[in-house]
Amino acid sequence: MLYKSNRYEDALKMAQWLLDNLINPALDFVRAYGHAAYPLNMCYETFYTVAKRNMETYIDLCRRKLEE
C-alpha cells in the first residue's frame, strides 16, 4: 500500500523493520530449534527464506524509486 501511494521511504522503513524484527529472528529460531518440529521445520524454513528474499527485493525496488 505504501509503495502504491508513492511513499517509498516509508515502505523502505517498513520492509527493513519486517526483515530485522520478524523474518530474520524467525529464520534464526527455525534453524536453531526447528528440529523439534520435524518435518514442519522444513516448511517454516522455506517460508521464511522466501519471505526474506521477497523483502530484500521490495527494499531494492524502494531504493531504486528513491534514487530516481
VMD Tcl script that builds the backbone (N, CA, C; Angstrom):
set m [mol new atoms 204]
animate dup $m
set s [atomselect $m all]
$s set {name element resname resid chain x y z} {
  {N N MET 1 A 0.821 -1.189 0.000}
  {CA C MET 1 A 0.000 0.000 0.000}
  {C C MET 1 A 0.867 1.257 0.000}
  {N N LEU 2 A 1.923 1.253 0.788}
  {CA C LEU 2 A 2.817 2.413 0.812}
  {C C LEU 2 A 3.495 2.609 -0.535}
  {N N TYR 3 A 3.898 1.509 -1.152}
  {CA C TYR 3 A 4.570 1.584 -2.454}
  {C C TYR 3 A 3.618 2.139 -3.512}
  {N N LYS 4 A 2.375 1.682 -3.505}
  {CA C LYS 4 A 1.397 2.140 -4.497}
  {C C LYS 4 A 1.057 3.609 -4.338}
  {N N SER 5 A 1.173 4.107 -3.105}
  {CA C SER 5 A 0.868 5.522 -2.877}
  {C C SER 5 A 2.128 6.391 -2.946}
  {N N ASN 6 A 3.186 5.839 -3.535}
  {CA C ASN 6 A 4.449 6.568 -3.772}
  {C C ASN 6 A 5.134 7.043 -2.489}
  {N N ARG 7 A 4.924 6.337 -1.414}
  {CA C ARG 7 A 5.598 6.665 -0.147}
  {C C ARG 7 A 6.762 5.679 0.030}
  {N N TYR 8 A 7.743 5.802 -0.843}
  {CA C TYR 8 A 8.830 4.839 -0.935}
  {C C TYR 8 A 9.716 4.802 0.303}
  {N N GLU 9 A 9.940 5.952 0.906}
  {CA C GLU 9 A 10.775 5.980 2.111}
  {C C GLU 9 A 10.108 5.238 3.266}
  {N N ASP 10 A 8.810 5.449 3.433}
  {CA C ASP 10 A 8.066 4.731 4.477}
  {C C ASP 10 A 7.997 3.236 4.179}
  {N N ALA 11 A 7.814 2.893 2.915}
  {CA C ALA 11 A 7.779 1.487 2.509}
  {C C ALA 11 A 9.128 0.822 2.772}
  {N N LEU 12 A 10.202 1.538 2.505}
  {CA C LEU 12 A 11.547 1.021 2.761}
  {C C LEU 12 A 11.766 0.784 4.248}
  {N N LYS 13 A 11.354 1.719 5.066}
  {CA C LYS 13 A 11.497 1.575 6.517}
  {C C LYS 13 A 10.681 0.396 7.041}
  {N N MET 14 A 9.467 0.242 6.556}
  {CA C MET 14 A 8.603 -0.849 6.997}
  {C C MET 14 A 9.178 -2.207 6.580}
  {N N ALA 15 A 9.645 -2.293 5.352}
  {CA C ALA 15 A 10.221 -3.550 4.869}
  {C C ALA 15 A 11.481 -3.902 5.649}
  {N N GLN 16 A 12.313 -2.914 5.932}
  {CA C GLN 16 A 13.529 -3.170 6.700}
  {C C GLN 16 A 13.193 -3.605 8.121}
  {N N TRP 17 A 12.168 -2.983 8.709}
  {CA C TRP 17 A 11.738 -3.369 10.056}
  {C C TRP 17 A 11.247 -4.809 10.069}
  {N N LEU 18 A 10.428 -5.172 9.096}
  {CA C LEU 18 A 9.934 -6.544 9.000}
  {C C LEU 18 A 11.077 -7.537 8.868}
  {N N LEU 19 A 12.042 -7.194 8.051}
  {CA C LEU 19 A 13.193 -8.071 7.848}
  {C C LEU 19 A 14.007 -8.218 9.131}
  {N N ASP 20 A 14.272 -7.112 9.805}
  {CA C ASP 20 A 15.118 -7.126 11.003}
  {C C ASP 20 A 14.431 -7.696 12.235}
  {N N ASN 21 A 13.132 -7.435 12.383}
  {CA C ASN 21 A 12.452 -7.779 13.629}
  {C C ASN 21 A 11.537 -8.995 13.569}
  {N N LEU 22 A 11.175 -9.427 12.393}
  {CA C LEU 22 A 10.285 -10.581 12.287}
  {C C LEU 22 A 10.900 -11.736 11.493}
  {N N ILE 23 A 11.300 -11.451 10.272}
  {CA C ILE 23 A 11.729 -12.524 9.375}
  {C C ILE 23 A 13.061 -13.132 9.792}
  {N N ASN 24 A 14.084 -12.303 9.973}
  {CA C ASN 24 A 15.401 -12.847 10.350}
  {C C ASN 24 A 15.380 -13.568 11.698}
  {N N PRO 25 A 14.751 -13.001 12.745}
  {CA C PRO 25 A 14.679 -13.750 14.010}
  {C C PRO 25 A 13.915 -15.071 13.886}
  {N N ALA 26 A 12.837 -15.079 13.120}
  {CA C ALA 26 A 12.086 -16.319 12.929}
  {C C ALA 26 A 12.917 -17.350 12.191}
  {N N LEU 27 A 13.651 -16.919 11.191}
  {CA C LEU 27 A 14.520 -17.820 10.444}
  {C C LEU 27 A 15.639 -18.361 11.329}
  {N N ASP 28 A 16.215 -17.508 12.159}
  {CA C ASP 28 A 17.242 -17.963 13.108}
  {C C ASP 28 A 16.674 -18.984 14.086}
  {N N PHE 29 A 15.469 -18.729 14.568}
  {CA C PHE 29 A 14.831 -19.639 15.515}
  {C C PHE 29 A 14.572 -21.000 14.872}
  {N N VAL 30 A 14.036 -20.980 13.669}
  {CA C VAL 30 A 13.741 -22.236 12.973}
  {C C VAL 30 A 15.021 -23.030 12.723}
  {N N ARG 31 A 16.078 -22.328 12.357}
  {CA C ARG 31 A 17.344 -23.028 12.085}
  {C C ARG 31 A 17.973 -23.584 13.361}
  {N N ALA 32 A 17.731 -22.917 14.486}
  {CA C ALA 32 A 18.330 -23.372 15.739}
  {C C ALA 32 A 17.496 -24.452 16.427}
  {N N TYR 33 A 16.172 -24.286 16.433}
  {CA C TYR 33 A 15.311 -25.176 17.207}
  {C C TYR 33 A 14.258 -25.904 16.370}
  {N N GLY 34 A 14.297 -25.727 15.065}
  {CA C GLY 34 A 13.285 -26.314 14.199}
  {C C GLY 34 A 13.253 -27.820 14.198}
  {N N HIS 35 A 14.373 -28.444 14.553}
  {CA C HIS 35 A 14.419 -29.907 14.558}
  {C C HIS 35 A 13.381 -30.514 15.505}
  {N N ALA 36 A 12.940 -29.728 16.486}
  {CA C ALA 36 A 11.935 -30.220 17.427}
  {C C ALA 36 A 10.560 -30.338 16.774}
  {N N ALA 37 A 10.360 -29.655 15.659}
  {CA C ALA 37 A 9.064 -29.680 14.982}
  {C C ALA 37 A 9.149 -30.391 13.637}
  {N N TYR 38 A 10.091 -31.313 13.502}
  {CA C TYR 38 A 10.239 -32.032 12.239}
  {C C TYR 38 A 8.948 -32.748 11.902}
  {N N PRO 39 A 8.477 -32.748 10.699}
  {CA C PRO 39 A 9.005 -32.215 9.442}
  {C C PRO 39 A 8.534 -30.800 9.118}
  {N N LEU 40 A 7.755 -30.183 10.022}
  {CA C LEU 40 A 7.282 -28.826 9.748}
  {C C LEU 40 A 8.412 -27.810 9.668}
  {N N ASN 41 A 9.531 -28.109 10.293}
  {CA C ASN 41 A 10.632 -27.150 10.263}
  {C C ASN 41 A 11.071 -26.841 8.840}
  {N N MET 42 A 10.986 -27.813 7.949}
  {CA C MET 42 A 11.364 -27.577 6.557}
  {C C MET 42 A 10.404 -26.585 5.903}
  {N N CYS 43 A 9.132 -26.692 6.229}
  {CA C CYS 43 A 8.136 -25.755 5.696}
  {C C CYS 43 A 8.381 -24.352 6.233}
  {N N TYR 44 A 8.620 -24.252 7.526}
  {CA C TYR 44 A 8.883 -22.943 8.134}
  {C C TYR 44 A 10.136 -22.303 7.556}
  {N N GLU 45 A 11.184 -23.080 7.417}
  {CA C GLU 45 A 12.433 -22.534 6.886}
  {C C GLU 45 A 12.244 -22.051 5.451}
  {N N THR 46 A 11.537 -22.829 4.650}
  {CA C THR 46 A 11.274 -22.423 3.269}
  {C C THR 46 A 10.432 -21.156 3.232}
  {N N PHE 47 A 9.399 -21.091 4.063}
  {CA C PHE 47 A 8.535 -19.911 4.102}
  {C C PHE 47 A 9.330 -18.663 4.465}
  {N N TYR 48 A 10.123 -18.720 5.526}
  {CA C TYR 48 A 10.868 -17.536 5.956}
  {C C TYR 48 A 11.999 -17.182 5.005}
  {N N THR 49 A 12.575 -18.162 4.344}
  {CA C THR 49 A 13.614 -17.880 3.351}
  {C C THR 49 A 13.007 -17.116 2.171}
  {N N VAL 50 A 11.852 -17.550 1.716}
  {CA C VAL 50 A 11.169 -16.865 0.614}
  {C C VAL 50 A 10.702 -15.476 1.062}
  {N N ALA 51 A 10.205 -15.360 2.266}
  {CA C ALA 51 A 9.784 -14.055 2.787}
  {C C ALA 51 A 10.972 -13.095 2.851}
  {N N LYS 52 A 12.123 -13.609 3.246}
  {CA C LYS 52 A 13.332 -12.779 3.310}
  {C C LYS 52 A 13.720 -12.293 1.917}
  {N N ARG 53 A 13.708 -13.196 0.950}
  {CA C ARG 53 A 14.028 -12.826 -0.424}
  {C C ARG 53 A 13.030 -11.800 -0.961}
  {N N ASN 54 A 11.776 -11.985 -0.623}
  {CA C ASN 54 A 10.733 -11.065 -1.034}
  {C C ASN 54 A 10.971 -9.663 -0.471}
  {N N MET 55 A 11.273 -9.568 0.811}
  {CA C MET 55 A 11.522 -8.267 1.437}
  {C C MET 55 A 12.781 -7.616 0.885}
  {N N GLU 56 A 13.798 -8.402 0.609}
  {CA C GLU 56 A 15.023 -7.845 0.032}
  {C C GLU 56 A 14.752 -7.258 -1.351}
  {N N THR 57 A 13.913 -7.926 -2.132}
  {CA C THR 57 A 13.533 -7.408 -3.450}
  {C C THR 57 A 12.720 -6.133 -3.302}
  {N N TYR 58 A 11.804 -6.120 -2.359}
  {CA C TYR 58 A 10.976 -4.942 -2.098}
  {C C TYR 58 A 11.848 -3.759 -1.672}
  {N N ILE 59 A 12.830 -4.017 -0.834}
  {CA C ILE 59 A 13.758 -2.964 -0.402}
  {C C ILE 59 A 14.536 -2.426 -1.591}
  {N N ASP 60 A 15.001 -3.311 -2.457}
  {CA C ASP 60 A 15.720 -2.866 -3.658}
  {C C ASP 60 A 14.841 -1.996 -4.550}
  {N N LEU 61 A 13.582 -2.391 -4.727}
  {CA C LEU 61 A 12.654 -1.596 -5.540}
  {C C LEU 61 A 12.448 -0.206 -4.940}
  {N N CYS 62 A 12.273 -0.150 -3.635}
  {CA C CYS 62 A 12.076 1.149 -2.971}
  {C C CYS 62 A 13.313 2.025 -3.105}
  {N N ARG 63 A 14.479 1.440 -2.956}
  {CA C ARG 63 A 15.721 2.222 -3.086}
  {C C ARG 63 A 15.880 2.763 -4.509}
  {N N ARG 64 A 15.538 1.961 -5.492}
  {CA C ARG 64 A 15.624 2.415 -6.882}
  {C C ARG 64 A 14.668 3.572 -7.133}
  {N N LYS 65 A 13.471 3.489 -6.583}
  {CA C LYS 65 A 12.497 4.574 -6.759}
  {C C LYS 65 A 12.968 5.846 -6.064}
  {N N LEU 66 A 13.619 5.705 -4.918}
  {CA C LEU 66 A 14.123 6.882 -4.199}
  {C C LEU 66 A 15.279 7.536 -4.937}
  {N N GLU 67 A 16.028 6.750 -5.706}
  {CA C GLU 67 A 17.166 7.298 -6.460}
  {C C GLU 67 A 16.732 8.039 -7.714}
  {N N GLU 68 A 15.520 7.774 -8.181}
  {CA C GLU 68 A 15.042 8.436 -9.412}
  {C C GLU 68 A 14.848 9.917 -9.220}
}
mol reanalyze $m
mol bondsrecalc $m
mol representation Tube
mol addrep $m
